[in-house]
Amino acid sequence: MDLDRLYKNFEVLDNWQDRYRYIIELGKKIPQLDEADKTEENRVYGCVSTVHLKINPSQDDPVKIHFIANSDAMIVNGLIAIMRIIYDGKTIDEIKAVDIEAIFKKLGLEGHLSPNRRNGFFSMAEKLRTLKL
């Protein structure tokens, strides 16, 4: 799925209860992180939930970033799924060019997520934006 499809899917859902269910369903489809990769190095801080994010850079030139992340919270796994739609398979320059605040607002997440969930979402984005390979 791409970002345009995600926007369209959000638009057809009438209320936030349906959107929450959709976000949780997205989260159920993300790849699972191996237990061995749930390390302190891969931990993302800034969210109440525990989140681990493992970067898998491609061998391409320029390098494309792929990642797997998981949380102990279902809604956060849905937010990870959204992050994968936005960032996975992009170069570092493409990642840095993403206006994540605008996407967050266009999806309407700012008014419907707790401040802690919002902080976690942006902490994941910041970890990707500041990659040093």
C-alpha positions as CSV (number, residue, x, y, z in Angstrom):
1,M,0.0,0.0,0.0
2,D,1.2,3.5,-0.7
3,L,0.4,6.8,1.1
4,D,-2.3,7.9,-1.3
5,R,-4.2,4.6,-0.8
6,L,-3.8,5.1,3.0
7,Y,-5.4,8.6,2.7
8,K,-8.3,7.2,0.7
9,N,-8.9,4.4,3.1
10,F,-9.0,6.9,6.0
11,E,-11.4,9.1,4.1
12,V,-14.0,6.3,3.6
13,L,-14.1,5.5,7.3
14,D,-16.9,7.5,8.9
15,N,-15.7,7.8,12.4
16,W,-12.6,7.4,14.6
17,Q,-13.7,4.2,16.1
18,D,-13.6,2.6,12.6
19,R,-10.3,4.3,12.0
20,Y,-8.8,2.9,15.2
21,R,-10.0,-0.6,14.2
22,Y,-8.4,0.0,10.8
23,I,-5.1,1.1,12.3
24,I,-5.1,-2.0,14.6
25,E,-5.8,-4.2,11.6
26,L,-2.8,-2.7,9.7
27,G,-0.7,-3.4,12.8
28,K,-1.7,-7.1,12.7
29,K,-0.1,-7.4,9.3
30,I,3.4,-6.1,10.0
31,P,6.3,-8.5,10.0
32,Q,7.4,-9.7,13.4
33,L,10.8,-8.8,14.8
34,D,12.9,-11.7,15.9
35,E,13.3,-11.8,19.7
36,A,17.1,-11.6,19.2
37,D,16.6,-8.1,17.6
38,K,14.7,-6.8,20.6
39,T,17.8,-5.2,22.0
40,E,18.5,-1.9,23.8
41,E,20.2,-0.7,20.6
42,N,17.0,-1.2,18.6
43,R,14.7,0.3,21.3
44,V,12.8,3.5,20.5
45,Y,12.2,5.8,23.4
46,G,9.5,8.4,23.6
47,C,6.4,6.2,23.8
48,V,4.8,4.6,26.9
49,S,4.8,1.3,24.9
50,T,7.9,-0.7,24.3
51,V,9.0,-0.4,20.7
52,H,12.0,-2.0,18.9
53,L,13.0,-1.0,15.4
54,K,15.6,-2.8,13.4
55,I,17.1,-1.1,10.3
56,N,17.9,-3.3,7.3
57,P,19.8,-1.1,4.7
58,S,19.8,-2.4,1.1
59,Q,22.9,-3.0,-1.0
60,D,21.6,-0.5,-3.6
61,D,23.3,2.8,-4.5
62,P,21.9,4.9,-3.0
63,V,21.0,2.8,0.0
64,K,17.3,2.2,0.6
65,I,16.2,1.8,4.2
66,H,14.0,-1.1,5.1
67,F,12.9,-1.7,8.7
68,I,10.9,-4.0,10.9
69,A,9.5,-2.7,14.2
70,N,7.2,-4.1,16.8
71,S,5.5,-2.9,19.9
72,D,3.7,-4.5,22.9
73,A,0.6,-2.3,22.1
74,M,-1.7,-3.1,19.2
75,I,-2.4,0.5,18.3
76,V,1.3,1.3,18.2
77,N,1.8,-1.7,15.8
78,G,-0.7,0.1,13.6
79,L,1.3,3.3,13.8
80,I,4.3,1.3,12.9
81,A,2.4,0.0,9.8
82,I,1.7,3.6,8.9
83,M,5.4,4.4,9.3
84,R,6.3,1.5,7.0
85,I,4.0,2.9,4.4
86,I,5.6,6.3,4.7
87,Y,9.3,5.4,5.0
88,D,10.1,1.8,4.1
89,G,12.1,1.4,0.9
90,K,13.2,5.1,0.8
91,T,16.7,6.5,0.7
92,I,17.9,8.6,3.7
93,D,17.5,11.8,1.6
94,E,13.9,10.8,0.8
95,I,13.2,10.0,4.4
96,K,14.6,13.4,5.5
97,A,12.4,15.1,2.9
98,V,9.1,13.6,4.3
99,D,6.9,16.2,6.0
100,I,5.8,13.8,8.7
101,E,3.8,16.5,10.6
102,A,1.7,17.2,7.5
103,I,1.0,13.5,7.0
104,F,0.1,13.1,10.6
105,K,-2.3,16.1,10.3
106,K,-3.8,14.9,7.0
107,L,-4.6,11.5,8.5
108,G,-6.2,13.4,11.4
109,L,-4.1,11.6,14.0
110,E,-3.2,14.8,16.0
111,G,-6.7,15.1,17.5
112,H,-7.2,11.4,18.1
113,L,-4.0,10.0,19.7
114,S,-2.8,10.6,23.2
115,P,0.2,12.8,23.6
116,N,2.3,9.8,24.5
117,R,1.3,7.9,21.3
118,R,2.1,11.1,19.3
119,N,5.5,11.3,21.0
120,G,6.2,7.7,20.2
121,F,5.2,8.1,16.6
122,F,7.5,11.1,16.1
123,S,10.3,9.3,18.1
124,M,10.1,6.5,15.5
125,A,10.2,9.1,12.7
126,E,13.2,10.8,14.3
127,K,15.1,7.6,14.6
128,L,14.7,7.0,10.9
129,R,15.5,10.6,10.0
130,T,18.8,10.6,11.9
131,L,20.2,7.3,10.6
132,K,23.9,7.3,10.1
133,L,25.0,4.5,7.8
